[in-house]
Amino acid sequence: MAVKGSCTASCSKMKESWSAFDTFEPHFRPLVVIELAKDTKEETKEWLTQRIEDKKKNGGAQLLVKPLAKEDGGKIDGNENIYLVGASYLRLLLGAETVGLVKECNDNSMRTFTYSSRKTFKDFAEDNHNFLTMSECQYIIKHELENLRAKDEKMIPGYPQAKLYPGKSIVRRLLTNGILIQFFPLHDKEELKKLRHIWYSRVKISFQPLDEIRCYFGETIALYFGFLEYFTFALVPMALIGIPYYVFAWEDYDNIIYAVVIEIMNRIYRYAAEFLTSWENHRLESSHQNHLILKVLVFNFLNCFASLFYIAFVLFDMKLLRQSLATLLITSQILNQFAEALFPYWLQKRHNKKIKKRMCASKMDSDLSLFEQINMEKEMGTYLGTFDDYLELFLQFGYVSLFSCVYPLAAVFAVLNNITETYSDALKMCKIFKRPFSEPTANIGVWQLAFETMSVISVVTNCALIGMSSQVNAIFPESKTDLILIVVLVEHILLAMKFVMAFLIPDKPRDIQIKLARLEFESLEALKRQQIKLAAESLKDETHEGKKRI
């Protein structure tokens, strides 16, 4: 792609470079869909599209936008307020530098992408428009739209009550005033078809295509499925130990109703926790998520496991504990599978049939697939993130680990559930929900601490339950003090082994540590060079001013 002016400007001159670059794209590729309210005024539409298209130096996003229409320019009923947003390849490359996108270089190191050093990155070519994945392009557009700020406007045109102030986010104000209904990334039909084929179209026990998931959905989703895969394989040894010990007897389990009540209470408190966390008005999204997770985890832990602790350590009824644990585990798994995948999938299938009938009735011809895709996707549910998925695994881990010595068969049901969970989660990501925006993520966040804390509690509870068993008590018929001391000693030894192994086994492989250290070093060096250059320019300006005075 041709560019106007020099393309070797450094990061410090990027602001000056924006106006020099021609970001016109002859072939428009829609990446993000914007849906406005049906009664949105024309002057509002014109103002918004102009702000999106304006150059960066004028406070715009310098993106491409066009209304959803037929090739002959005709409109379709119900689609007058839908706009498609894209960007030129050059604009996306400049945006990649703005958001600090990390890409692999020709020497296999990972570095923050800069336009001036673009030729040092792996697979880069001026005519290779696949250098940036579609999810990365959509993330860049989302970033630019969310950073579209008010300049001199006092209000949103056409809506005097919707006040604007300099620096105020335009998109956020449009959302809070109900003018902007939603904006979401489009699915890539061909790439999605390929991903579905290798991911879940055939039932097989194999590793998940994490690289392909990352390229299509981003790091956050890929990390979740990677954790789900690891968690499932880690449960296999426990499941193999548990199989010979028990034969499942359905007639003993009569708790289908208490388990349902627990699930209902969990969901009610989730809404309460979200309201309270929103009311706290945290400045950062990460802080908001951490406080929300803490509230939900504490309540869910008490709601799900309090009765089991009562049965184990107050009633001392191991048979009832086994029955209650099995009932809660299996019921929660069945309810979650139905609520998360089966029921939404059935609703989506019904809706898709109605959309297809409406499309056929409108007798659209040339661009039927694009219209059909957009109208289907805009009515899909919005994926709200991995919170509920991690929470489900956390509670499952609690059921399996806290009382594993009493009911080892729990691991068997957990493994079977997770195998089906992999397929149902893949199904909902590809066919039930809108495509989520890719979000760069380094790890699973506070969830790792939650699982580690649960593992420590599990060591304590299982040691206590083994110490309470009749078999162990028979070895110490006279001295309970010796029994307690031995149980505490074993528990301390196991915890010590856990922490020693956690210390000895690095969280990141050696080669990844080297790449990250190199990336940090190069970033610091680039910052130093930029500071030196700015200082030199400042000194030059001062010298020039001094000469003028003389």
URFEN-V419954 format. One record per backbone hydrogen bond with DSSP energy under -0.5 kcal/mol. NH is the residue of the N-H (numbers start at 0). CO is the residue of the C=O. If there is no record, write none. Layout:
BEGIN
nh:NH co:CO
nh:NH co:CO
END
This chain:
BEGIN
nh:12 co:9
nh:13 co:10
nh:16 co:12
nh:17 co:13
nh:18 co:14
nh:19 co:16
nh:20 co:16
nh:20 co:17
nh:22 co:20
nh:27 co:25
nh:29 co:27
nh:30 co:84
nh:31 co:84
nh:32 co:183
nh:33 co:82
nh:34 co:181
nh:35 co:33
nh:35 co:80
nh:36 co:178
nh:39 co:36
nh:44 co:40
nh:45 co:41
nh:46 co:42
nh:47 co:43
nh:48 co:44
nh:49 co:45
nh:50 co:46
nh:51 co:47
nh:52 co:48
nh:53 co:49
nh:57 co:54
nh:58 co:55
nh:59 co:54
nh:60 co:50
nh:61 co:53
nh:62 co:51
nh:63 co:85
nh:65 co:83
nh:67 co:81
nh:68 co:66
nh:69 co:73
nh:72 co:69
nh:78 co:75
nh:81 co:78
nh:82 co:33
nh:83 co:65
nh:84 co:31
nh:85 co:63
nh:91 co:87
nh:92 co:88
nh:93 co:89
nh:94 co:90
nh:95 co:91
nh:96 co:92
nh:97 co:93
nh:98 co:94
nh:99 co:96
nh:100 co:95
nh:102 co:100
nh:102 co:110
nh:104 co:108
nh:105 co:119
nh:107 co:104
nh:110 co:102
nh:110 co:108
nh:112 co:100
nh:116 co:113
nh:117 co:114
nh:119 co:116
nh:120 co:117
nh:121 co:103
nh:123 co:120
nh:127 co:124
nh:128 co:126
nh:130 co:127
nh:134 co:214
nh:136 co:132
nh:137 co:133
nh:138 co:134
nh:139 co:135
nh:140 co:136
nh:141 co:137
nh:142 co:138
nh:143 co:139
nh:144 co:140
nh:145 co:141
nh:146 co:142
nh:147 co:144
nh:148 co:146
nh:149 co:167
nh:155 co:158
nh:155 co:161
nh:156 co:154
nh:158 co:155
nh:161 co:158
nh:162 co:160
nh:163 co:153
nh:166 co:149
nh:167 co:164
nh:169 co:147
nh:172 co:168
nh:173 co:169
nh:174 co:170
nh:175 co:171
nh:176 co:172
nh:177 co:174
nh:178 co:173
nh:179 co:173
nh:180 co:34
nh:180 co:178
nh:181 co:34
nh:183 co:32
nh:184 co:434
nh:185 co:30
nh:188 co:186
nh:191 co:187
nh:192 co:188
nh:193 co:189
nh:194 co:190
nh:195 co:191
nh:196 co:192
nh:197 co:193
nh:198 co:194
nh:199 co:195
nh:200 co:195
nh:203 co:201
nh:205 co:203
nh:209 co:207
nh:212 co:208
nh:213 co:209
nh:214 co:210
nh:215 co:211
nh:216 co:212
nh:217 co:212
nh:217 co:213
nh:219 co:438
nh:221 co:217
nh:222 co:218
nh:223 co:219
nh:224 co:220
nh:225 co:221
nh:226 co:222
nh:227 co:223
nh:228 co:224
nh:229 co:225
nh:230 co:226
nh:231 co:227
nh:232 co:228
nh:233 co:229
nh:234 co:230
nh:234 co:231
nh:235 co:231
nh:235 co:232
nh:236 co:232
nh:238 co:234
nh:239 co:235
nh:240 co:236
nh:241 co:237
nh:242 co:238
nh:243 co:239
nh:244 co:241
nh:245 co:241
nh:245 co:242
nh:249 co:247
nh:251 co:248
nh:252 co:249
nh:253 co:251
nh:257 co:254
nh:258 co:254
nh:260 co:256
nh:261 co:257
nh:262 co:258
nh:263 co:259
nh:264 co:260
nh:265 co:261
nh:266 co:262
nh:267 co:263
nh:268 co:264
nh:269 co:265
nh:270 co:266
nh:271 co:267
nh:272 co:268
nh:273 co:269
nh:274 co:270
nh:275 co:271
nh:276 co:272
nh:277 co:273
nh:278 co:274
nh:279 co:275
nh:280 co:276
nh:280 co:277
nh:281 co:276
nh:287 co:283
nh:288 co:284
nh:289 co:285
nh:290 co:286
nh:291 co:287
nh:292 co:288
nh:293 co:289
nh:294 co:290
nh:295 co:291
nh:296 co:292
nh:297 co:293
nh:298 co:294
nh:299 co:295
nh:300 co:296
nh:301 co:297
nh:302 co:298
nh:303 co:299
nh:304 co:300
nh:305 co:301
nh:308 co:304
nh:309 co:305
nh:310 co:306
nh:311 co:307
nh:312 co:308
nh:313 co:309
nh:314 co:309
nh:315 co:310
nh:316 co:310
nh:317 co:315
nh:320 co:316
nh:321 co:317
nh:322 co:318
nh:323 co:319
nh:324 co:320
nh:325 co:321
nh:326 co:322
nh:327 co:323
nh:328 co:324
nh:329 co:325
nh:330 co:326
nh:331 co:327
nh:332 co:328
nh:333 co:329
nh:334 co:330
nh:335 co:331
nh:336 co:332
nh:337 co:333
nh:338 co:334
nh:339 co:335
nh:340 co:336
nh:341 co:336
nh:342 co:337
nh:344 co:340
nh:345 co:341
nh:346 co:342
nh:347 co:343
nh:348 co:344
nh:349 co:345
nh:350 co:346
nh:351 co:347
nh:352 co:348
nh:353 co:349
nh:354 co:350
nh:355 co:351
nh:356 co:352
nh:357 co:353
nh:358 co:354
nh:359 co:355
nh:360 co:356
nh:361 co:357
nh:362 co:359
nh:363 co:358
nh:367 co:364
nh:370 co:366
nh:371 co:367
nh:372 co:368
nh:373 co:369
nh:374 co:370
nh:375 co:371
nh:376 co:372
nh:377 co:373
nh:378 co:374
nh:378 co:375
nh:379 co:376
nh:380 co:431
nh:382 co:380
nh:383 co:381
nh:389 co:385
nh:390 co:386
nh:391 co:387
nh:392 co:388
nh:393 co:389
nh:394 co:390
nh:395 co:391
nh:396 co:392
nh:397 co:393
nh:398 co:394
nh:399 co:395
nh:400 co:396
nh:401 co:397
nh:402 co:398
nh:403 co:400
nh:405 co:402
nh:406 co:402
nh:409 co:406
nh:410 co:407
nh:411 co:408
nh:412 co:408
nh:413 co:409
nh:414 co:410
nh:415 co:411
nh:416 co:412
nh:417 co:413
nh:418 co:414
nh:419 co:415
nh:420 co:416
nh:421 co:417
nh:422 co:418
nh:423 co:419
nh:424 co:420
nh:425 co:421
nh:426 co:422
nh:427 co:423
nh:428 co:424
nh:429 co:425
nh:430 co:426
nh:431 co:426
nh:431 co:427
nh:432 co:427
nh:433 co:380
nh:434 co:184
nh:446 co:443
nh:447 co:444
nh:448 co:444
nh:449 co:445
nh:450 co:446
nh:451 co:447
nh:452 co:448
nh:453 co:449
nh:454 co:450
nh:455 co:451
nh:456 co:452
nh:457 co:453
nh:458 co:454
nh:459 co:455
nh:460 co:456
nh:461 co:457
nh:462 co:458
nh:463 co:459
nh:464 co:460
nh:465 co:461
nh:466 co:462
nh:467 co:463
nh:468 co:464
nh:468 co:465
nh:472 co:468
nh:473 co:469
nh:474 co:470
nh:474 co:471
nh:475 co:471
nh:476 co:473
nh:479 co:477
nh:482 co:478
nh:483 co:479
nh:484 co:480
nh:485 co:481
nh:486 co:482
nh:487 co:483
nh:488 co:484
nh:489 co:485
nh:490 co:486
nh:491 co:487
nh:492 co:488
nh:493 co:489
nh:494 co:490
nh:495 co:491
nh:496 co:492
nh:497 co:493
nh:498 co:494
nh:499 co:495
nh:500 co:496
nh:501 co:497
nh:502 co:498
nh:503 co:499
nh:504 co:500
nh:505 co:503
nh:512 co:508
nh:513 co:509
nh:514 co:510
nh:515 co:511
nh:516 co:512
nh:517 co:513
nh:518 co:514
nh:519 co:515
nh:520 co:516
nh:521 co:517
nh:522 co:518
nh:523 co:519
nh:524 co:520
nh:525 co:521
nh:526 co:522
nh:527 co:523
nh:528 co:524
nh:529 co:525
nh:530 co:526
nh:531 co:527
nh:532 co:528
nh:533 co:529
nh:534 co:530
nh:535 co:531
nh:536 co:532
nh:537 co:533
nh:538 co:534
nh:539 co:535
nh:540 co:536
nh:541 co:537
nh:542 co:538
nh:543 co:539
nh:544 co:540
nh:545 co:541
nh:546 co:542
nh:547 co:543
nh:548 co:544
nh:549 co:545
END
